[in-house]
Amino acid sequence: MNSSPDYIENAMYGRKWMARLIVLLVGMKSVATERDASSESQKVVKEQTQKLLSWCVAKETEGLQKDCSKSDKVLGEASSALVLSFLANFDCMSVDRLHELEWLNPVLLSWCTRSKSESIQKAIHDLLEKTSPASPKAAARTSEESESAPAPAPARQVLSADV
């Protein structure tokens, strides 16, 4: 019996670490506050976020097919869990920090709108509402800015090791 990990396990493991790296990079003030959206660090974070989300949603979709294998179902569920924990990291960030992330926009997050998971749909809706300039939360942020400008809270990493 072969005890080495399957290539799918390796791919999922790599995606988990990529998600952690993205969250760490986003949490770095030097990356998050770069005003030049074309900077190398912002490009890497944006591209890797898009790749991560598109891969996870594709695997989730494959796992929902009627004729899929059990391993496809398991991978789809694990992919959904990874997306949820990844989005939870952004939800923990302050509105100010989210507005500094100019690359985090509805176009990038549209990959998640293709998900069949109600939890992912809700997480995306909440995140888009939080980052929208027209949202009540953003309006409250604007009025607070005129009174005082608190330092943005650092990103809190909530990616679980067993996803």
Beta strands, then each sheet from edge to edge (+ up, - down):
end
